Amino acid sequence: MTDLHFLTVAQASIQIKARKLSPVELTKAFIARIKQLDTTLYSHLLLLEEQAMADAARAESEIAGGGWKGPLHGIPIGLKDIYNTAGVRTTGHSALFKDHIPTDDAFTVHLLRNAGAVITGKLATWEFAIGGSSFDLPWPPARNPWDASLDPSGSSSGSGAAVAAGLCMGAMGSDTGGSIRGPAAWCGIAGHKPTYGLLSRRGILPLSFSLDHAGPMCWTSEDCALMMQVLACHDPADPGSAAVTPVDYAAGMGKSLAGLRVGVVRHFFERDLRTDPETIAALESSLRALRDLGAAVGDVTLSPFATYADCGSLIARAEAYAIHQQWLRSAPELYGAFGRHRLMAGAFISAVDYINAQRERARLVAEFLDVMQTVDVVVFPTARCPARPIGEDSMASGFQPFFNRAFNVIGAPALSVCNGFTSKGLPLALQIGGRPFEDALVLQVGDALERALGTRTRRPTAA
């Protein structure tokens, strides 16, 4: 864990600030590692070697001149390939957009560049953040670094794989129905879906106007907090962007959880969806750790998980079809089978169904806010099982691996952290949710659990 590519953002930034670590040498190490491992992991669609080395040299010069900008200065960061990059192709992992070259950076990419981050590459995704791990696209799907025969999950598949394997220190993902937290769970990293509106989505290829979230994916919750310091910025040009008072997301790192009230949504994993015994055992270990840290733990009840899943699916499919209908009609052959089928499903959702789903969503939000008057955070597993074989079609099988959809429907913050491993060495994950705009508390709880459980010293064998 002493290799450069296994440093955390927090560790590397301290050394960079003190001029004990060169951003140029750090970036060279990551580029060499990408070339070494990505011939089997396929996490990158495009390695930006020349640009990254120029950015690293600029960062090193700025820091040498006393111009250190903050914890992301000189840090290698990857971008899910739905984030627009000026003059650099942004494909959505689709043949439809294989020649798409934006003229401007996404707003979040602009913020990262201003903070001195070094953008190392464009990362694999499910096609347009919905298509699944498909083999009929111009580039192969990303692989899980813990076992290349397994799915890294998605849609932020390349982001999860790259961070876990030490190919970048942090990555940007997106989350419409769990697409940050799913790969975080199956790849054994930390992934944060911020409160809706806290991060701008301008310049990110859209999927669902009212459910899309941008967010960071890192090895630790602390690193996610450091990225949030830069990314949480009001964007007047994004109609969904919230103008809120700036928060110090890293202030709670390493702090006590004494007095914290934790609600366990037990019915999700004991009644609503049958869950793997090792996943439940890891959750119970996490609850014991929370009690040892001074938290009060009890059960809470929400609507059945299927209510969230159905509500979110109706909204997402309808909104996704509204975005893609022109291309589905004019060039359906340029989509992969998974993406085409999932997007076409929205054509069969009526306005009545969509409106009623939004009305049900309002009820679920109100219910959640009532429950959150009695607790400070809620917890339950991120996934009901460890990683499954790559390329499975969940729509055809009907198997729902994740408990993620609830927080997209509600819009509240949710963080997935690694909370243990199976007997075969695959990562398991816990999900921590909080009140809207209390992202800092959610990240504090994730950080405390990672330190207590000691899961951050174990990397995948492929790495």
C-alpha positions in Angstrom: 0.0 0.0 0.0 3.1 2.3 -0.1 3.1 2.5 -3.9 2.2 5.9 -5.3 -0.9 4.6 -7.0 -2.2 3.3 -3.7 -1.9 6.6 -1.9 -5.2 8.2 -1.0 -6.0 11.7 -2.2 -5.6 12.9 1.5 -2.2 11.3 1.8 -0.9 12.5 -1.6 -2.1 16.0 -1.2 -0.2 16.5 2.1 3.0 15.3 0.4 2.4 17.4 -2.7 1.7 20.5 -0.6 5.0 19.9 1.3 6.8 19.4 -2.0 7.8 15.9 -1.0 5.8 14.4 -3.9 6.0 15.5 -7.5 2.7 15.7 -9.4 4.8 14.9 -12.5 6.2 11.7 -11.0 2.8 10.8 -9.5 1.1 11.2 -12.9 3.8 9.2 -14.6 3.2 6.4 -12.2 -0.5 6.3 -12.9 -0.1 6.4 -16.7 2.4 3.5 -16.5 -0.1 1.6 -14.4 -3.0 2.2 -16.8 -0.9 0.9 -19.6 0.1 -2.1 -17.6 -3.4 -3.2 -16.3 -6.0 -1.7 -18.6 -5.4 -4.2 -21.4 -7.5 -6.6 -19.2 -9.6 -4.2 -17.1 -10.8 -2.0 -19.9 -11.6 0.8 -17.5 -10.4 3.6 -19.9 -11.9 4.5 -23.3 -9.3 7.2 -23.8 -6.0 7.8 -22.0 -5.1 11.5 -22.0 -1.4 11.1 -21.5 -0.1 14.2 -23.2 -2.7 16.5 -21.6 -2.2 14.9 -18.2 1.5 15.3 -18.2 1.2 19.0 -19.3 -1.3 19.5 -16.5 0.9 17.8 -13.9 3.9 19.9 -15.0 1.8 23.1 -14.6 0.6 22.0 -11.2 4.2 21.3 -10.1 5.3 24.7 -11.3 2.4 26.4 -9.5 3.1 24.7 -6.2 6.8 25.4 -6.4 5.9 29.1 -6.8 3.8 29.0 -3.6 0.5 28.7 -5.5 -0.9 25.5 -3.9 -4.7 25.5 -4.7 -5.9 22.8 -2.3 -6.1 19.0 -1.8 -6.9 18.2 -5.5 -3.9 20.1 -6.9 -1.8 17.7 -8.8 -4.1 14.7 -8.1 -4.9 12.3 -11.0 -8.7 12.1 -11.6 -10.6 10.1 -14.2 -13.9 11.1 -15.8 -16.8 8.9 -16.7 -17.2 9.3 -20.5 -20.4 11.2 -20.2 -18.6 14.3 -18.9 -18.0 16.8 -21.7 -14.3 17.7 -22.2 -13.5 20.6 -24.5 -11.8 19.3 -27.7 -11.7 15.7 -26.4 -14.3 13.2 -27.5 -17.1 12.3 -25.1 -18.8 9.2 -26.4 -21.2 7.9 -23.8 -19.6 4.5 -24.7 -21.8 4.5 -27.8 -21.3 4.3 -31.5 -23.9 7.0 -31.8 -21.5 9.5 -30.2 -18.1 8.0 -31.2 -17.2 11.2 -33.0 -18.8 13.7 -30.5 -16.2 16.4 -29.6 -17.6 19.0 -27.2 -16.5 22.6 -27.4 -16.8 23.2 -23.6 -16.0 21.3 -20.4 -18.8 20.2 -18.1 -19.1 22.6 -15.2 -17.8 20.0 -12.7 -14.8 19.4 -15.0 -14.2 23.1 -15.1 -14.2 23.1 -11.3 -11.7 20.2 -11.1 -9.3 21.9 -13.6 -9.5 25.2 -11.6 -8.6 23.2 -8.5 -5.5 21.9 -10.2 -6.6 18.3 -10.7 -4.9 16.3 -13.4 -7.4 14.7 -15.7 -5.9 11.4 -16.8 -8.6 9.8 -19.0 -12.2 9.2 -20.1 -13.6 6.1 -18.4 -15.9 3.3 -19.5 -19.6 3.5 -18.8 -22.7 1.6 -19.6 -24.0 3.0 -22.9 -25.5 6.4 -22.1 -25.4 5.4 -18.5 -28.1 2.8 -18.9 -27.0 0.0 -21.3 -25.4 -2.6 -19.1 -22.1 -4.4 -19.5 -22.5 -4.9 -23.2 -20.2 -6.6 -25.8 -21.7 -5.1 -28.9 -20.3 -1.6 -28.5 -17.2 0.0 -30.0 -15.3 -0.6 -26.8 -15.4 -3.6 -24.5 -17.0 -3.2 -21.0 -15.0 -2.5 -18.0 -14.0 -5.5 -15.8 -14.1 -6.0 -12.0 -10.5 -5.8 -10.7 -11.3 -8.3 -7.9 -12.2 -10.9 -10.5 -12.2 -10.1 -14.2 -15.0 -12.6 -14.9 -17.3 -10.5 -12.7 -19.2 -7.3 -13.4 -18.0 -4.1 -11.8 -21.6 -2.9 -12.0 -22.6 0.3 -13.6 -23.3 2.6 -15.1 -20.1 4.2 -13.7 -18.3 0.9 -14.4 -14.9 2.3 -15.5 -14.8 4.8 -12.6 -15.3 2.0 -10.0 -12.8 -0.3 -11.6 -10.2 2.4 -12.2 -10.3 3.7 -8.6 -10.2 0.2 -7.1 -7.3 -0.9 -9.2 -5.2 2.2 -8.5 -5.5 3.7 -12.0 -6.6 7.0 -10.7 -7.0 8.5 -7.2 -10.6 9.7 -7.7 -13.2 9.6 -10.5 -16.4 11.3 -11.5 -19.5 9.1 -11.8 -23.2 9.7 -12.3 -26.1 8.2 -10.4 -29.7 8.0 -11.8 -30.7 4.7 -10.2 -27.6 3.8 -8.2 -24.9 4.2 -10.9 -22.2 5.5 -8.4 -23.1 3.3 -5.5 -23.4 0.1 -7.5 -19.9 0.1 -8.8 -18.6 1.4 -5.5 -20.1 -1.6 -3.8 -19.0 -4.3 -6.2 -15.5 -2.7 -6.7 -15.0 -2.1 -3.0 -14.6 1.7 -3.0 -16.4 4.7 -1.6 -19.0 6.3 -3.8 -21.1 9.4 -2.9 -24.4 10.4 -4.5 -24.8 13.9 -3.3 -28.1 15.6 -2.5 -30.0 16.4 -5.7 -28.9 19.8 -7.1 -25.8 20.0 -5.0 -23.5 19.3 -8.0 -24.2 20.8 -11.4 -25.1 18.4 -14.2 -24.4 20.9 -17.0 -22.3 19.4 -19.7 -22.9 15.8 -18.6 -24.8 13.7 -21.1 -28.3 13.5 -19.5 -30.4 10.4 -18.9 -33.2 11.5 -16.6 -33.8 15.2 -15.9 -35.2 14.8 -12.4 -33.1 11.8 -11.2 -29.6 12.4 -12.5 -26.9 13.1 -10.0 -23.1 13.8 -10.5 -20.7 12.6 -7.8 -17.3 11.5 -6.7 -15.9 7.9 -6.4 -12.7 7.4 -4.4 -10.9 4.8 -2.3 -12.1 6.4 1.0 -15.0 8.6 2.2 -12.4 11.2 3.2 -11.3 11.5 -0.4 -14.9 11.9 -1.5 -15.2 14.7 1.0 -12.1 16.4 -0.4 -13.6 16.2 -3.9 -16.9 17.5 -2.7 -15.1 20.6 -1.4 -14.4 21.5 -5.0 -17.5 20.1 -6.7 -20.3 21.5 -4.6 -20.7 24.8 -6.3 -23.9 26.6 -7.4 -24.3 26.7 -11.2 -26.9 29.3 -12.3 -26.9 27.7 -15.8 -28.2 24.4 -14.5 -31.9 24.8 -13.6 -31.6 22.0 -11.1 -28.6 23.5 -9.3 -29.3 24.5 -5.6 -27.9 27.7 -4.2 -26.9 26.7 -0.7 -24.4 28.0 1.9 -20.9 26.4 1.3 -20.1 23.6 3.7 -16.7 22.1 4.9 -17.3 18.5 3.8 -14.0 17.4 5.3 -14.5 18.9 8.7 -16.0 15.8 10.2 -13.3 13.4 9.1 -11.9 11.5 12.1 -14.5 13.0 14.5 -16.7 11.2 17.0 -20.1 9.7 16.3 -21.2 9.9 20.0 -24.9 10.7 20.1 -25.6 9.9 16.5 -29.0 8.3 15.9 -28.9 5.5 13.3 -32.0 4.0 11.7 -31.7 0.6 10.1 -34.2 0.0 7.2 -34.3 -3.7 8.1 -37.3 -4.6 6.1 -35.5 -3.8 2.8 -33.1 -6.7 3.2 -35.0 -9.0 5.5 -38.5 -8.9 3.8 -38.5 -6.9 0.6 -35.5 -8.5 -1.2 -33.8 -11.7 -0.2 -30.3 -10.8 0.7 -27.0 -12.8 0.8 -26.1 -14.0 4.4 -22.6 -12.6 4.2 -24.0 -9.2 3.2 -26.3 -9.3 6.3 -23.4 -10.5 8.5 -21.3 -7.5 7.3 -24.1 -5.1 8.1 -24.5 -6.5 11.6 -20.8 -6.0 12.1 -21.1 -2.4 11.0 -24.0 -1.8 13.4 -21.8 -3.2 16.2 -19.0 -0.8 15.2 -21.5 2.1 15.1 -22.6 1.3 18.7 -19.0 1.1 19.8 -18.4 4.5 18.3 -21.2 5.9 20.5 -24.2 5.8 18.1 -27.7 4.8 19.1 -29.0 2.2 16.6 -32.6 1.2 16.0 -34.9 0.1 13.3 -37.0 2.4 11.1 -39.7 1.7 8.5 -40.2 3.2 5.1 -42.4 2.1 2.2 -41.5 -1.3 0.7 -38.4 -1.2 -1.5 -40.5 -2.2 -4.6 -42.4 1.1 -4.3 -39.2 3.1 -4.7 -38.0 0.8 -7.5 -41.2 1.0 -9.5 -41.6 4.7 -9.0 -38.0 5.5 -10.0 -38.1 3.2 -13.0 -41.2 4.7 -14.5 -39.8 8.2 -14.1 -36.3 7.3 -15.4 -37.6 5.4 -18.5 -40.0 8.1 -19.5 -37.4 10.9 -19.2 -34.7 8.9 -20.9 -36.9 8.1 -23.9 -37.8 11.8 -24.2 -34.0 12.5 -24.5 -33.2 9.7 -26.9 -36.4 9.3 -29.1 -35.0 11.3 -32.0 -31.9 9.0 -32.3 -33.8 5.9 -31.6 -36.0 6.7 -34.5 -33.3 7.9 -36.9 -30.4 5.5 -36.0 -31.5 2.7 -33.8 -28.7 0.4 -35.2 -26.1 2.6 -33.6 -27.2 1.6 -30.1 -26.2 -1.7 -28.4 -29.0 -4.1 -27.7 -29.1 -3.5 -23.9 -29.2 0.3 -24.3 -31.7 0.2 -27.1 -34.1 -2.1 -25.3 -33.9 -0.2 -22.0 -34.4 3.2 -23.6 -37.2 2.0 -25.9 -39.2 0.9 -22.8 -39.9 4.5 -22.1 -42.0 4.7 -25.3 -44.7 2.6 -23.6 -45.1 4.8 -20.4 -48.2 7.0 -20.6 -48.4 10.6 -19.3 -50.8 9.3 -16.7 -48.3 6.8 -15.4 -45.5 9.4 -15.4 -47.6 12.0 -13.5 -48.8 9.4 -11.0 -45.2 8.3 -10.4 -44.2 11.8 -9.7 -47.1 12.2 -7.2 -46.0 9.0 -5.5 -42.5 10.3 -5.4 -43.8 13.4 -3.5 -45.4 11.1 -0.9 -42.2 9.0 -0.5 -40.2 12.2 0.0 -42.6 13.4 2.7 -42.5 10.0 4.4 -38.7 10.0 4.4 -38.5 13.5 5.9 -40.9 12.4 8.7 -38.7 9.4 9.5 -35.6 11.6 9.5 -37.0 13.6 12.3 -36.3 10.6 14.6 -32.8 9.6 13.3 -29.8 11.4 11.8 -28.9 8.8 9.2 -30.3 5.5 7.8 -28.4 2.5 6.8 -28.9 -0.7 4.8 -26.8 -2.8 2.4 -25.9 -1.2 -0.9 -26.2 -4.5 -2.7 -28.0 -7.7 -1.8 -25.2 -9.8 -3.0 -21.5 -9.5 -4.1 -20.5 -9.0 -7.7 -22.1 -11.3 -10.3 -20.9 -12.6 -13.7 -20.3 -9.9 -16.3 -22.8 -9.3 -19.0 -26.0 -10.5 -17.2 -29.2 -8.8 -18.5 -31.0 -7.8 -15.3 -34.1 -6.8 -17.3 -34.4 -10.2 -18.8 -33.7 -12.1 -15.6 -35.7 -9.7 -13.3 -32.9 -9.9 -10.7 -32.5 -6.6 -8.9 -29.0 -6.6 -7.2 -29.1 -3.2 -5.5 -31.0 -1.2 -2.9 -30.0 2.1 -4.5 -33.1 3.5 -6.2 -34.6 4.8 -3.1 -32.2 7.7 -2.7 -32.6 8.8 -6.3 -36.3 9.0 -5.9 -36.0 11.0 -2.6 -33.0 13.1 -3.8 -31.3 12.8 -0.4 -27.5 12.1 -0.1 -26.3 8.5 0.0 -22.8 7.0 0.4 -21.7 3.5 -0.3 -18.6 2.2 1.7 -16.9 -1.1 1.8 -17.8 -2.8 5.1 -16.3 -6.3 4.6 -15.4 -9.1 2.3 -16.9 -12.5 1.4 -15.2 -15.8 2.2 -14.0 -15.6 -1.5 -12.5 -12.2 -1.0 -15.1 -10.1 -2.8 -16.1 -6.7 -1.3 -19.4 -6.1 0.5 -20.9 -2.7 1.0 -23.1 -0.6 3.4 -25.2 2.4 2.3 -25.5 5.5 4.5 -28.2 8.0 3.8 -29.1 11.3 5.4 -31.3 14.4 5.2 -31.1 16.6 2.1 -27.9 18.7 2.1 -26.5 16.9 5.2 -23.8 15.3 2.9 -21.1 16.2 5.3 -22.6 14.1 8.1 -23.1 11.1 5.8 -19.4 11.4 4.8 -18.4 11.7 8.4 -20.2 8.4 9.3 -18.6 6.6 6.3 -15.2 7.8 7.3 -15.7 6.6 10.9 -16.9 3.2 9.8 -14.0 2.7 7.3 -11.5 3.5 10.1 -13.3 1.2 12.6 -13.7 -1.7 10.2 -10.3 -1.5 8.7 -11.4 -2.3 5.2 -9.1 0.2 3.4 -5.9 -1.7 3.6 -7.0 -4.5 1.2 -6.8 -4.0 -2.6 -7.9 -6.3 -5.4 -5.5 -9.0 -6.5 -5.7 -7.8 -10.1 -4.1 -4.6 -8.7 
